[in-house]
Amino acid sequence: MPADPRAVLTRPAPEPDVTVAYGDHPDQVADLRRPTGAGPARPLVVVVHGGFWRAEYDRRHTGPLAAALAADGYPVAQLEYRRTGQPGGGWPGTFTDALAGIAALPELAAEALPGRVRRTAPILIGHSAGGHLALYAAATAPSTVGGVLALAPVADLAEAYRLDLDSGAVAALLGGGPADFPDRYAATDPRSLVPIRTRTVVVHGSRDQQVPVAMSRDFVVAGRATGSDIALLELPGCEHFGLIDPESSAWPRVLDVLRSLHDDH
């Protein structure tokens, strides 16, 4: 693993094959990557990036992950969305963008990458805040999601607000706390949206300093108690960024989970 776990965030990656738009705003786009090799059309893998929903983090930091997935034979889309600190970001634009992009991308990708993408519900890989958005999409628009691989997701917005993760990130996303906007939390917090019927695997490192692993433990217990098809893979010694770093020791485990979700789809 690199000495600096954040190195993956700025590591260069090959340029995407094509960028498609699912809306009129400059951030309503996704970068597509063609799978290496020949073979039949496969379900799309949509990567939903993290960064605590903030404008300073965009899809580009998932380039190494997306390039590695394409090299492994997956058609990949790196979803962008409006974020906090931008006009239209936060409530509700971040949420409507995520749902619109996920719903539109299989068709857009099938047209842009002929013969390589099956027009079925995609598998979502969401990291951190992107994991939150992936769980939100699966809970609220299940027909558009074929499976979820949630990597260190912010799976409990009320608890993340209470813990003040990333210095007010949830308050910036929703406009305030649960007492201020209970309806917004009820509509968008995965912890209150269980059961999630879409098959979901949560992967979280035991040494995560950005999103505590206890949040995933509690979320998966609550999900299973309400009938969710959900499992937790906890990786001892892994921190937050190793989960999206193809050079990390955690990466083979992440790939194994993706294969299990994708091959069943």
Accessible surface in RSA format (square Angstrom, percent):
REM  Atomic radii and reference values for relative SASA: ProtOr
REM  Chains: A
REM  Algorithm: Lee & Richards
REM  Probe-radius: 1.40
REM  Slices: 20
REM RES _ NUM      All-atoms   Total-Side   Main-Chain    Non-polar    All polar
REM                ABS   REL    ABS   REL    ABS   REL    ABS   REL    ABS   REL
RES MET A   1   102.96  53.3  37.96  25.1  65.00 154.8  26.16  22.2  76.80 101.7
RES PRO A   2    34.85  25.4  16.45  15.0  18.40  66.9  28.99  23.9   5.87  36.5
RES ALA A   3   113.38 104.2  68.55 105.8  44.82 102.0  81.07 114.2  32.30  85.6
RES ASP A   4    79.87  55.9  74.35  74.0   5.52  13.0  34.91  82.2  44.95  44.8
RES PRO A   5    47.32  34.5  44.55  40.6   2.78  10.1  46.12  38.1   1.20   7.5
RES ARG A   6   109.74  46.1 106.76  54.4   2.98   7.1  38.43  52.5  71.30  43.2
RES ALA A   7    35.03  32.2  27.22  42.0   7.81  17.8  32.76  46.1   2.27   6.0
RES VAL A   8     0.48   0.3   0.30   0.3   0.17   0.4   0.30   0.3   0.17   0.5
RES LEU A   9    34.79  19.4  23.09  16.5  11.70  29.4  23.09  16.2  11.70  31.5
RES THR A  10   119.92  85.3  92.52  93.8  27.40  65.3  78.73 105.7  41.20  62.3
RES ARG A  11    55.09  23.1  41.96  21.4  13.14  31.3  34.59  47.3  20.50  12.4
RES PRO A  12   123.90  90.3  99.08  90.3  24.82  90.2 110.21  91.0  13.70  85.1
RES ALA A  13    32.46  29.8   6.11   9.4  26.36  60.0  11.13  15.7  21.33  56.5
RES PRO A  14    92.15  67.2  77.58  70.7  14.56  52.9  89.96  74.3   2.19  13.6
RES GLU A  15   151.18  86.8 131.33  99.4  19.85  47.3  62.02 120.0  89.16  72.8
RES PRO A  16    34.60  25.2  19.06  17.4  15.54  56.5  19.17  15.8  15.43  95.9
RES ASP A  17    78.11  54.7  42.74  42.5  35.36  83.6   8.31  19.6  69.79  69.6
RES VAL A  18    54.85  36.1  47.12  42.7   7.73  18.6  54.85  47.7   0.00   0.0
RES THR A  19    68.41  48.7  42.45  43.0  25.96  61.9  29.19  39.2  39.22  59.3
RES VAL A  20    20.57  13.5  15.50  14.0   5.07  12.2  20.55  17.9   0.02   0.1
RES ALA A  21    60.23  55.4  39.88  61.5  20.34  46.3  39.88  56.2  20.34  53.9
RES TYR A  22    32.50  15.2   1.72   1.0  30.78  80.1   8.48   6.4  24.03  29.6
RES GLY A  23    29.07  35.8   0.00   N/A  29.07  35.8  20.53  56.3   8.53  19.1
RES ASP A  24   154.14 108.0 120.15 119.6  33.99  80.4  41.99  98.8 112.15 111.8
RES HIS A  25    56.13  30.7  48.51  33.7   7.62  19.5  40.21  41.4  15.92  18.5
RES PRO A  26   110.68  80.7  88.16  80.4  22.52  81.9  99.70  82.3  10.98  68.3
RES ASP A  27    24.00  16.8  24.00  23.9   0.00   0.0   0.15   0.4  23.85  23.8
RES GLN A  28    25.75  14.4  25.75  18.8   0.00   0.0   0.06   0.1  25.69  19.5
RES VAL A  29    19.92  13.1  19.92  18.0   0.00   0.0  19.92  17.3   0.00   0.0
RES ALA A  30     0.00   0.0   0.00   0.0   0.00   0.0   0.00   0.0   0.00   0.0
RES ASP A  31     9.86   6.9   9.78   9.7   0.07   0.2   0.00   0.0   9.86   9.8
RES LEU A  32     0.00   0.0   0.00   0.0   0.00   0.0   0.00   0.0   0.00   0.0
RES ARG A  33    15.03   6.3  15.03   7.7   0.00   0.0   4.79   6.5  10.25   6.2
RES ARG A  34   108.71  45.6  99.42  50.7   9.29  22.1  34.91  47.7  73.80  44.7
RES PRO A  35     5.03   3.7   0.93   0.9   4.10  14.9   0.93   0.8   4.10  25.5
RES THR A  36    89.41  63.6  72.53  73.5  16.88  40.2  62.10  83.4  27.31  41.3
RES GLY A  37    52.54  64.8   0.00   N/A  52.54  64.8  38.13 104.6  14.41  32.3
RES ALA A  38   106.24  97.7  67.71 104.5  38.54  87.7  73.19 103.1  33.05  87.6
RES GLY A  39    42.77  52.7   0.00   N/A  42.77  52.7  25.44  69.8  17.33  38.8
RES PRO A  40   110.51  80.5  97.45  88.8  13.06  47.5 108.87  89.9   1.64  10.2
RES ALA A  41    32.25  29.7  23.68  36.5   8.57  19.5  23.68  33.3   8.57  22.7
RES ARG A  42    61.06  25.6  61.06  31.1   0.00   0.0  19.86  27.1  41.21  25.0
RES PRO A  43     2.62   1.9   2.62   2.4   0.00   0.0   2.62   2.2   0.00   0.0
RES LEU A  44     0.00   0.0   0.00   0.0   0.00   0.0   0.00   0.0   0.00   0.0
RES VAL A  45     0.00   0.0   0.00   0.0   0.00   0.0   0.00   0.0   0.00   0.0
RES VAL A  46     0.00   0.0   0.00   0.0   0.00   0.0   0.00   0.0   0.00   0.0
RES VAL A  47     3.71   2.4   2.94   2.7   0.77   1.8   2.94   2.6   0.77   2.1
RES VAL A  48     0.00   0.0   0.00   0.0   0.00   0.0   0.00   0.0   0.00   0.0
RES HIS A  49     0.37   0.2   0.25   0.2   0.11   0.3   0.37   0.4   0.00   0.0
RES GLY A  50     0.91   1.1   0.00   N/A   0.91   1.1   0.28   0.8   0.63   1.4
RES GLY A  51    14.39  17.7   0.00   N/A  14.39  17.7   9.20  25.3   5.19  11.6
RES PHE A  52    14.34   7.2  14.18   8.8   0.16   0.4  14.18   8.6   0.16   0.4
RES TRP A  53     0.72   0.3   0.00   0.0   0.72   1.7   0.72   0.4   0.00   0.0
RES ARG A  54    43.81  18.4  43.36  22.1   0.45   1.1   9.74  13.3  34.08  20.7
RES ALA A  55    30.28  27.8  20.56  31.7   9.72  22.1  20.63  29.1   9.65  25.6
RES GLU A  56   129.08  74.1  89.35  67.6  39.73  94.6  55.21 106.8  73.87  60.3
RES TYR A  57    74.59  34.8  72.39  41.2   2.20   5.7  37.39  28.1  37.20  45.9
RES ASP A  58    28.67  20.1  26.41  26.3   2.26   5.4   4.96  11.7  23.71  23.6
RES ARG A  59    44.16  18.5  44.16  22.5   0.00   0.0   0.55   0.7  43.61  26.4
RES ARG A  60   179.29  75.3 165.69  84.5  13.60  32.4  70.03  95.7 109.26  66.2
RES HIS A  61    17.89   9.8  13.98   9.7   3.91  10.0  11.76  12.1   6.13   7.1
RES THR A  62     1.23   0.9   0.99   1.0   0.24   0.6   0.70   0.9   0.53   0.8
RES GLY A  63     2.50   3.1   0.00   N/A   2.50   3.1   2.50   6.9   0.00   0.0
RES PRO A  64    12.45   9.1   5.66   5.2   6.79  24.7  10.14   8.4   2.30  14.3
RES LEU A  65     1.60   0.9   1.38   1.0   0.23   0.6   1.38   1.0   0.23   0.6
RES ALA A  66     0.00   0.0   0.00   0.0   0.00   0.0   0.00   0.0   0.00   0.0
RES ALA A  67    20.31  18.7  14.38  22.2   5.93  13.5  15.62  22.0   4.69  12.4
RES ALA A  68    25.84  23.8  13.35  20.6  12.48  28.4  20.60  29.0   5.24  13.9
RES LEU A  69     1.47   0.8   1.47   1.1   0.00   0.0   1.47   1.0   0.00   0.0
RES ALA A  70     8.20   7.5   8.20  12.7   0.00   0.0   8.20  11.6   0.00   0.0
RES ALA A  71    69.13  63.6  47.02  72.6  22.11  50.3  47.78  67.3  21.35  56.6
RES ASP A  72    58.11  40.7  35.36  35.2  22.76  53.8   8.63  20.3  49.48  49.3
RES GLY A  73    14.62  18.0   0.00   N/A  14.62  18.0  12.60  34.6   2.02   4.5
RES TYR A  74     3.44   1.6   3.44   2.0   0.00   0.0   0.80   0.6   2.64   3.3
RES PRO A  75     0.00   0.0   0.00   0.0   0.00   0.0   0.00   0.0   0.00   0.0
RES VAL A  76     0.06   0.0   0.06   0.1   0.00   0.0   0.06   0.1   0.00   0.0
RES ALA A  77     0.00   0.0   0.00   0.0   0.00   0.0   0.00   0.0   0.00   0.0
RES GLN A  78     2.12   1.2   2.12   1.6   0.00   0.0   0.43   0.9   1.69   1.3
RES LEU A  79     0.20   0.1   0.00   0.0   0.20   0.5   0.00   0.0   0.20   0.5
RES GLU A  80     0.20   0.1   0.20   0.2   0.00   0.0   0.00   0.0   0.20   0.2
RES TYR A  81     0.04   0.0   0.04   0.0   0.00   0.0   0.00   0.0   0.04   0.0
RES ARG A  82    44.93  18.9  44.93  22.9   0.00   0.0   0.00   0.0  44.93  27.2
RES ARG A  83    11.84   5.0  11.84   6.0   0.00   0.0   0.60   0.8  11.24   6.8
RES THR A  84    12.54   8.9   8.25   8.4   4.29  10.2   8.48  11.4   4.05   6.1
RES GLY A  85    82.83 102.1   0.00   N/A  82.83 102.1  40.21 110.4  42.61  95.4
RES GLN A  86    42.27  23.6  29.58  21.6  12.69  30.2  13.99  29.8  28.28  21.4
RES PRO A  87   120.68  88.0 105.39  96.1  15.29  55.6 118.41  97.8   2.27  14.1
RES GLY A  88    40.96  50.5   0.00   N/A  40.96  50.5  25.66  70.4  15.30  34.3
RES GLY A  89    19.39  23.9   0.00   N/A  19.39  23.9   0.00   0.0  19.39  43.4
RES GLY A  90     2.33   2.9   0.00   N/A   2.33   2.9   2.33   6.4   0.00   0.0
RES TRP A  91    90.36  36.3  65.79  31.8  24.57  57.7  52.47  28.0  37.89  61.5
RES PRO A  92    72.71  53.0  72.71  66.3   0.00   0.0  72.71  60.0   0.00   0.0
RES GLY A  93     5.17   6.4   0.00   N/A   5.17   6.4   4.85  13.3   0.32   0.7
RES THR A  94     0.00   0.0   0.00   0.0   0.00   0.0   0.00   0.0   0.00   0.0
RES PHE A  95     2.93   1.5   2.93   1.8   0.00   0.0   2.93   1.8   0.00   0.0
RES THR A  96    70.06  49.8  66.16  67.1   3.90   9.3  62.63  84.1   7.43  11.2
RES ASP A  97     2.53   1.8   2.25   2.2   0.28   0.7   0.28   0.7   2.25   2.2
RES ALA A  98     0.00   0.0   0.00   0.0   0.00   0.0   0.00   0.0   0.00   0.0
RES LEU A  99    46.28  25.8  42.53  30.4   3.75   9.4  43.61  30.6   2.67   7.2
RES ALA A 100    48.81  44.9  37.12  57.3  11.69  26.6  46.42  65.4   2.39   6.3
RES GLY A 101     0.00   0.0   0.00   N/A   0.00   0.0   0.00   0.0   0.00   0.0
RES ILE A 102     0.48   0.3   0.31   0.2   0.17   0.4   0.31   0.2   0.17   0.5
RES ALA A 103    56.68  52.1  32.96  50.9  23.72  54.0  34.74  48.9  21.94  58.1
RES ALA A 104    34.40  31.6  25.28  39.0   9.12  20.7  34.02  47.9   0.38   1.0
RES LEU A 105     0.03   0.0   0.03   0.0   0.00   0.0   0.03   0.0   0.00   0.0
RES PRO A 106    12.32   9.0  12.32  11.2   0.00   0.0  12.32  10.2   0.00   0.0
RES GLU A 107    78.73  45.2  77.70  58.8   1.04   2.5  43.17  83.5  35.56  29.0
RES LEU A 108    45.00  25.1  43.20  30.9   1.79   4.5  43.34  30.4   1.66   4.5
RES ALA A 109     0.00   0.0   0.00   0.0   0.00   0.0   0.00   0.0   0.00   0.0
RES ALA A 110     6.85   6.3   1.13   1.7   5.72  13.0   1.35   1.9   5.50  14.6
RES GLU A 111   104.83  60.2  80.42  60.8  24.41  58.1  35.48  68.6  69.35  56.6
RES ALA A 112    32.91  30.3   8.02  12.4  24.89  56.6  19.30  27.2  13.60  36.0
RES LEU A 113     0.34   0.2   0.21   0.2   0.13   0.3   0.34   0.2   0.00   0.0
RES PRO A 114   100.34  73.1  82.55  75.2  17.80  64.7  85.10  70.3  15.25  94.8
RES GLY A 115    57.25  70.6   0.00   N/A  57.25  70.6  38.21 104.9  19.04  42.6
RES ARG A 116    35.55  14.9  35.15  17.9   0.40   1.0  19.04  26.0  16.51  10.0
RES VAL A 117     7.62   5.0   0.00   0.0   7.62  18.4   0.00   0.0   7.62  20.7
RES ARG A 118   100.75  42.3  97.98  49.9   2.76   6.6  36.63  50.1  64.12  38.9
RES ARG A 119   139.30  58.5 108.25  55.2  31.05  73.9  47.25  64.6  92.05  55.8
RES THR A 120    54.00  38.4  45.21  45.8   8.78  20.9  53.88  72.4   0.11   0.2
RES ALA A 121    25.23  23.2  12.96  20.0  12.26  27.9  17.35  24.4   7.87  20.9
RES PRO A 122     0.94   0.7   0.94   0.9   0.00   0.0   0.94   0.8   0.00   0.0
RES ILE A 123     0.17   0.1   0.17   0.1   0.00   0.0   0.17   0.1   0.00   0.0
RES LEU A 124     0.00   0.0   0.00   0.0   0.00   0.0   0.00   0.0   0.00   0.0
RES ILE A 125     2.25   1.3   2.03   1.5   0.22   0.5   2.03   1.5   0.22   0.6
RES GLY A 126     0.00   0.0   0.00   N/A   0.00   0.0   0.00   0.0   0.00   0.0
RES HIS A 127     7.30   4.0   7.06   4.9   0.24   0.6   5.97   6.2   1.32   1.5
RES SER A 128     2.16   1.8   2.16   2.9   0.00   0.0   1.14   2.4   1.02   1.4
RES ALA A 129     0.00   0.0   0.00   0.0   0.00   0.0   0.00   0.0   0.00   0.0
RES GLY A 130     0.00   0.0   0.00   N/A   0.00   0.0   0.00   0.0   0.00   0.0
RES GLY A 131     0.00   0.0   0.00   N/A   0.00   0.0   0.00   0.0   0.00   0.0
RES HIS A 132     0.00   0.0   0.00   0.0   0.00   0.0   0.00   0.0   0.00   0.0
RES LEU A 133     0.00   0.0   0.00   0.0   0.00   0.0   0.00   0.0   0.00   0.0
RES ALA A 134     0.00   0.0   0.00   0.0   0.00   0.0   0.00   0.0   0.00   0.0
RES LEU A 135     0.00   0.0   0.00   0.0   0.00   0.0   0.00   0.0   0.00   0.0
RES TYR A 136    20.51   9.6  20.51  11.7   0.00   0.0   0.59   0.4  19.91  24.5
RES ALA A 137     0.00   0.0   0.00   0.0   0.00   0.0   0.00   0.0   0.00   0.0
RES ALA A 138     0.97   0.9   0.00   0.0   0.97   2.2   0.00   0.0   0.97   2.6
RES ALA A 139    27.59  25.4   0.56   0.9  27.03  61.5   2.32   3.3  25.27  66.9
RES THR A 140    58.71  41.8  25.28  25.6  33.43  79.7  30.80  41.4  27.91  42.2
RES ALA A 141    23.48  21.6  18.03  27.8   5.45  12.4  23.48  33.1   0.00   0.0
RES PRO A 142    69.16  50.4  61.78  56.3   7.37  26.8  62.02  51.2   7.13  44.3
RES SER A 143   103.89  87.8  71.29  95.1  32.61  75.1  58.69 125.0  45.20  63.3
RES THR A 144    31.56  22.4  26.04  26.4   5.52  13.2  30.46  40.9   1.11   1.7
RES VAL A 145     7.78   5.1   0.00   0.0   7.78  18.7   0.00   0.0   7.78  21.1
RES GLY A 146    22.00  27.1   0.00   N/A  22.00  27.1   5.56  15.3  16.44  36.8
RES GLY A 147     0.29   0.4   0.00   N/A   0.29   0.4   0.29   0.8   0.00   0.0
RES VAL A 148     0.00   0.0   0.00   0.0   0.00   0.0   0.00   0.0   0.00   0.0
RES LEU A 149     0.00   0.0   0.00   0.0   0.00   0.0   0.00   0.0   0.00   0.0
RES ALA A 150     0.00   0.0   0.00   0.0   0.00   0.0   0.00   0.0   0.00   0.0
RES LEU A 151     0.00   0.0   0.00   0.0   0.00   0.0   0.00   0.0   0.00   0.0
RES ALA A 152     0.00   0.0   0.00   0.0   0.00   0.0   0.00   0.0   0.00   0.0
RES PRO A 153     0.00   0.0   0.00   0.0   0.00   0.0   0.00   0.0   0.00   0.0
RES VAL A 154     0.02   0.0   0.02   0.0   0.00   0.0   0.02   0.0   0.00   0.0
RES ALA A 155     0.00   0.0   0.00   0.0   0.00   0.0   0.00   0.0   0.00   0.0
RES ASP A 156    22.92  16.1  22.92  22.8   0.00   0.0   1.63   3.8  21.29  21.2
RES LEU A 157     0.00   0.0   0.00   0.0   0.00   0.0   0.00   0.0   0.00   0.0
RES ALA A 158    39.01  35.9  35.44  54.7   3.58   8.1  35.85  50.5   3.16   8.4
RES GLU A 159    51.45  29.5  48.58  36.8   2.86   6.8  18.81  36.4  32.64  26.6
RES ALA A 160     0.38   0.4   0.05   0.1   0.33   0.8   0.05   0.1   0.33   0.9
RES TYR A 161    85.82  40.1  76.85  43.7   8.98  23.4  42.30  31.8  43.52  53.6
RES ARG A 162   164.44  69.0 136.46  69.6  27.98  66.6  69.94  95.6  94.50  57.3
RES LEU A 163    70.59  39.3  46.04  32.9  24.55  61.7  49.99  35.1  20.59  55.4
RES ASP A 164    83.56  58.5  73.47  73.1  10.09  23.9  27.30  64.3  56.26  56.1
RES LEU A 165    20.86  11.6  18.03  12.9   2.83   7.1  20.12  14.1   0.74   2.0
RES ASP A 166    62.76  44.0  41.30  41.1  21.46  50.7  11.14  26.2  51.61  51.5
RES SER A 167    98.85  83.5  75.81 101.2  23.04  53.1  38.92  82.9  59.93  84.0
RES GLY A 168    23.15  28.6   0.00   N/A  23.15  28.6  19.67  54.0   3.48   7.8
RES ALA A 169     0.79   0.7   0.00   0.0   0.79   1.8   0.31   0.4   0.48   1.3
RES VAL A 170     2.19   1.4   1.23   1.1   0.96   2.3   1.23   1.1   0.96   2.6
RES ALA A 171    29.07  26.7  25.57  39.5   3.50   8.0  25.85  36.4   3.21   8.5
RES ALA A 172    50.52  46.5  22.33  34.5  28.19  64.1  34.86  49.1  15.67  41.5
RES LEU A 173     0.79   0.4   0.00   0.0   0.79   2.0   0.00   0.0   0.79   2.1
RES LEU A 174     0.00   0.0   0.00   0.0   0.00   0.0   0.00   0.0   0.00   0.0
RES GLY A 175    51.59  63.6   0.00   N/A  51.59  63.6  24.42  67.0  27.17  60.9
RES GLY A 176    11.05  13.6   0.00   N/A  11.05  13.6  11.05  30.3   0.00   0.0
RES GLY A 177     1.50   1.9   0.00   N/A   1.50   1.9   1.49   4.1   0.01   0.0
RES PRO A 178    42.10  30.7  39.25  35.8   2.85  10.4  39.60  32.7   2.50  15.6
RES ALA A 179   102.09  93.9  65.70 101.4  36.39  82.8  77.07 108.5  25.02  66.3
RES ASP A 180    91.37  64.0  64.41  64.1  26.96  63.8  17.99  42.3  73.38  73.2
RES PHE A 181    65.15  32.6  61.61  38.2   3.54   9.2  65.15  39.5   0.00   0.0
RES PRO A 182    80.42  58.6  74.65  68.0   5.78  21.0  76.83  63.4   3.59  22.3
RES ASP A 183   118.40  82.9 113.02 112.5   5.38  12.7  36.68  86.3  81.72  81.5
RES ARG A 184    61.61  25.9  61.17  31.2   0.44   1.1   6.99   9.6  54.62  33.1
RES TYR A 185    10.59   4.9  10.26   5.8   0.33   0.9  10.50   7.9   0.10   0.1
RES ALA A 186    59.50  54.7  48.90  75.5  10.60  24.1  52.03  73.3   7.47  19.8
RES ALA A 187    46.61  42.9  35.41  54.6  11.21  25.5  43.50  61.3   3.11   8.2
RES THR A 188     0.77   0.6   0.77   0.8   0.00   0.0   0.77   1.0   0.00   0.0
RES ASP A 189     6.05   4.2   6.05   6.0   0.00   0.0   0.95   2.2   5.10   5.1
RES PRO A 190     0.00   0.0   0.00   0.0   0.00   0.0   0.00   0.0   0.00   0.0
RES ARG A 191    91.93  38.6  89.18  45.5   2.74   6.5  16.81  23.0  75.12  45.5
RES SER A 192    67.44  57.0  35.03  46.7  32.41  74.7  43.23  92.1  24.21  33.9
RES LEU A 193    39.35  21.9  26.28  18.8  13.08  32.9  29.73  20.9   9.62  25.9
RES VAL A 194    27.73  18.2  10.06   9.1  17.67  42.6  10.06   8.7  17.67  47.9
RES PRO A 195    47.77  34.8  35.88  32.7  11.89  43.2  35.88  29.6  11.89  73.9
RES ILE A 196     1.78   1.0   0.86   0.6   0.93   2.2   1.43   1.0   0.35   1.0
RES ARG A 197   161.77  67.9 141.81  72.3  19.96  47.5  67.65  92.5  94.12  57.0
RES THR A 198    13.50   9.6   5.02   5.1   8.47  20.2  10.51  14.1   2.99   4.5
RES ARG A 199    83.69  35.1  78.82  40.2   4.88  11.6  32.87  44.9  50.82  30.8
RES THR A 200     1.68   1.2   0.40   0.4   1.28   3.1   0.40   0.5   1.28   1.9
RES VAL A 201    15.25  10.0  15.25  13.8   0.00   0.0  15.25  13.3   0.00   0.0
RES VAL A 202     0.00   0.0   0.00   0.0   0.00   0.0   0.00   0.0   0.00   0.0
RES VAL A 203     0.00   0.0   0.00   0.0   0.00   0.0   0.00   0.0   0.00   0.0
RES HIS A 204     0.00   0.0   0.00   0.0   0.00   0.0   0.00   0.0   0.00   0.0
RES GLY A 205     0.00   0.0   0.00   N/A   0.00   0.0   0.00   0.0   0.00   0.0
RES SER A 206    46.63  39.4  24.81  33.1  21.82  50.3  18.39  39.2  28.24  39.6
RES ARG A 207   145.49  61.1 140.94  71.8   4.56  10.9  38.11  52.1 107.38  65.1
RES ASP A 208    12.36   8.7   0.00   0.0  12.36  29.2   0.00   0.0  12.36  12.3
RES GLN A 209   152.53  85.3 118.09  86.3  34.44  82.0  49.84 106.1 102.69  77.9
RES GLN A 210    47.41  26.5  39.41  28.8   8.01  19.1  18.35  39.1  29.06  22.0
RES VAL A 211     0.00   0.0   0.00   0.0   0.00   0.0   0.00   0.0   0.00   0.0
RES PRO A 212    43.83  31.9  40.42  36.8   3.42  12.4  43.63  36.0   0.20   1.3
RES VAL A 213    16.44  10.8  14.68  13.3   1.76   4.2  14.68  12.8   1.76   4.8
RES ALA A 214    47.41  43.6  47.09  72.7   0.32   0.7  47.18  66.4   0.23   0.6
RES MET A 215     8.92   4.6   1.89   1.3   7.03  16.7   7.22   6.1   1.69   2.2
RES SER A 216     0.00   0.0   0.00   0.0   0.00   0.0   0.00   0.0   0.00   0.0
RES ARG A 217   101.61  42.7 100.20  51.1   1.41   3.4  37.36  51.1  64.25  38.9
RES ASP A 218    86.98  60.9  82.42  82.0   4.56  10.8  20.09  47.3  66.89  66.7
RES PHE A 219     0.42   0.2   0.33   0.2   0.09   0.2   0.33   0.2   0.09   0.3
RES VAL A 220     7.83   5.2   7.83   7.1   0.00   0.0   7.83   6.8   0.00   0.0
RES VAL A 221   104.79  69.0 101.63  92.0   3.15   7.6 103.47  89.9   1.31   3.6
RES ALA A 222    12.63  11.6   6.90  10.6   5.73  13.0  12.57  17.7   0.06   0.2
RES GLY A 223     0.08   0.1   0.00   N/A   0.08   0.1   0.08   0.2   0.00   0.0
RES ARG A 224   147.52  61.9 128.68  65.6  18.83  44.8  33.52  45.8 114.00  69.1
RES ALA A 225    87.86  80.8  42.90  66.2  44.96 102.3  55.51  78.2  32.35  85.7
RES THR A 226    61.50  43.7  42.49  43.1  19.01  45.3  51.57  69.3   9.93  15.0
RES GLY A 227    46.09  56.8   0.00   N/A  46.09  56.8  29.50  81.0  16.58  37.1
RES SER A 228    11.69   9.9   0.49   0.7  11.21  25.8   0.44   0.9  11.26  15.8
RES ASP A 229    75.38  52.8  68.09  67.8   7.29  17.2  25.39  59.8  49.99  49.9
RES ILE A 230     4.98   2.8   1.24   0.9   3.74   9.0   2.54   1.8   2.45   6.6
RES ALA A 231    44.24  40.7  42.57  65.7   1.67   3.8  44.21  62.3   0.04   0.1
RES LEU A 232    55.90  31.1  23.59  16.9  32.31  81.2  24.10  16.9  31.80  85.6
RES LEU A 233    41.19  22.9  40.28  28.8   0.91   2.3  41.19  28.9   0.00   0.0
RES GLU A 234    56.52  32.4  41.08  31.1  15.44  36.8  18.59  36.0  37.93  31.0
RES LEU A 235     7.72   4.3   7.72   5.5   0.00   0.0   7.72   5.4   0.00   0.0
RES PRO A 236   116.24  84.7  94.69  86.3  21.56  78.4  95.23  78.6  21.01 130.6
RES GLY A 237    37.97  46.8   0.00   N/A  37.97  46.8  24.27  66.6  13.70  30.7
RES CYS A 238     6.51   4.9   4.90   5.5   1.61   3.8   6.44  16.3   0.06   0.1
RES GLU A 239    20.02  11.5  20.02  15.1   0.00   0.0  18.72  36.2   1.31   1.1
RES HIS A 240     4.73   2.6   4.71   3.3   0.01   0.0   1.13   1.2   3.60   4.2
RES PHE A 241    18.65   9.3  18.63  11.5   0.03   0.1  18.65  11.3   0.00   0.0
RES GLY A 242     1.98   2.4   0.00   N/A   1.98   2.4   1.89   5.2   0.09   0.2
RES LEU A 243     0.00   0.0   0.00   0.0   0.00   0.0   0.00   0.0   0.00   0.0
RES ILE A 244     2.03   1.2   1.41   1.0   0.62   1.5   1.41   1.0   0.62   1.7
RES ASP A 245     2.59   1.8   2.59   2.6   0.00   0.0   0.46   1.1   2.13   2.1
RES PRO A 246    35.44  25.8  16.79  15.3  18.64  67.8  16.79  13.9  18.64 115.9
RES GLU A 247   110.46  63.4  85.39  64.6  25.07  59.7  39.44  76.3  71.02  58.0
RES SER A 248     6.77   5.7   0.00   0.0   6.77  15.6   0.50   1.1   6.27   8.8
RES SER A 249    89.21  75.4  63.71  85.0  25.50  58.8  53.76 114.5  35.45  49.7
RES ALA A 250     5.98   5.5   1.36   2.1   4.62  10.5   5.98   8.4   0.00   0.0
RES TRP A 251    17.49   7.0  17.49   8.5   0.00   0.0  11.56   6.2   5.93   9.6
RES PRO A 252    73.82  53.8  71.77  65.4   2.05   7.5  73.48  60.7   0.34   2.1
RES ARG A 253   106.38  44.7 106.03  54.1   0.35   0.8  32.15  43.9  74.23  45.0
RES VAL A 254     2.07   1.4   2.07   1.9   0.00   0.0   2.07   1.8   0.00   0.0
RES LEU A 255    20.07  11.2  20.02  14.3   0.05   0.1  20.07  14.1   0.00   0.0
RES ASP A 256    78.01  54.6  70.55  70.2   7.46  17.6  25.16  59.2  52.85  52.7
RES VAL A 257    16.46  10.8  14.51  13.1   1.94   4.7  16.46  14.3   0.00   0.0
RES LEU A 258     0.66   0.4   0.66   0.5   0.00   0.0   0.66   0.5   0.00   0.0
RES ARG A 259    91.17  38.3  91.14  46.5   0.02   0.1  39.25  53.6  51.91  31.5
RES SER A 260    45.58  38.5  35.39  47.2  10.19  23.5  41.17  87.7   4.41   6.2
RES LEU A 261     5.16   2.9   1.29   0.9   3.87   9.7   1.29   0.9   3.87  10.4
RES HIS A 262     5.17   2.8   2.99   2.1   2.19   5.6   0.66   0.7   4.52   5.3
RES ASP A 263   100.11  70.1  66.23  65.9  33.88  80.1  31.52  74.2  68.58  68.4
RES ASP A 264   107.55  75.3  69.56  69.2  37.99  89.8  27.07  63.7  80.48  80.3
RES HIS A 265    64.66  35.3  27.81  19.3  36.84  94.3  41.38  42.6  23.27  27.1
END  Absolute sums over single chains surface
CHAIN  1 A    10106.6       7570.3       2536.3       5635.7       4470.9
END  Absolute sums over all chains
TOTAL         10106.6       7570.3       2536.3       5635.7       4470.9
